[in-house]
């Protein structure tokens, strides 16, 4: 008989984070835990030049301590970004974190004071909408459909791409008035719930089909 399969190797423990990992939280609710202190912002991105994580690091170097950043993602640029972080003197304020495959980012984002999307290129920014649905204020670059997802001055801050000073200024404005930032987060959640939930998406597709097919053909199909 064939030899038994060897058991899988144990999963290595994650590196010690700069802040305690927030408790899991999802649609089912549960009492929220306090957000970490000092102010901490999250970026979720593939570690690729188009995502602009290097721009975020350049901006972070301009933001006064003790504001911290957590970058969640993997990619070919990881080593180069870690080197840039260290050269900028940010090793104590910027953490690169890997998240296990069974942990949803949407279950973690709510525990941060803000969400940063520093992309050079973007399609529709799903992670931005996830942050908005969690009620987190967002700082993003004006690329792709970011203006469709969020609104500058209402749901957060939208700044030009490739502009570390502008990105840093938006982050500093967020942390300087956390109560005001949370109000923008509330506005973002309201906007996302009105426009970007699966129920809303289904409604919009049905409205599109009705318009394309015409009332008579739509009615015939609906009664089949």
PEMO-V699515 format. One line per field, one symbol per residue. ss: DSSP state (a for helix, b for strand, c for the rest). burial: 1 if it has 9 or more other ideal C-beta (glycine too) atoms within 8 Angstrom, else 0. A space follows every 10 residues. Layout:
BEGIN
ss: ???
burial: ???
END
This chain:
BEGIN
ss: cccccccccc cccccccccc cccccbccbc cccccccccb bbbbccccaa acaaaaaaaa cccccccbbb bbcccccaaa aaaaaaaccc cccbbbbccc ccccaaacaa accbbbbccc cccccaaaaa aaaccccbbb bccccaaaac cbcccbbbbc cccaaaaaaa aaaaaacaaa aaaaaaaaaa aaaaaccaaa aaaaaaaaaa aaacaaaaaa aacc
burial: 0000000000 0000001010 0100110000 0000010011 1111101100 1111111111 1010001111 1110101100 1101110101 0011111000 0010111111 1111111111 0100101111 1111111111 1111111011 0001111110 1011011111 1111100100 1101111110 1110011001 1000000011 0000000100 0000
END
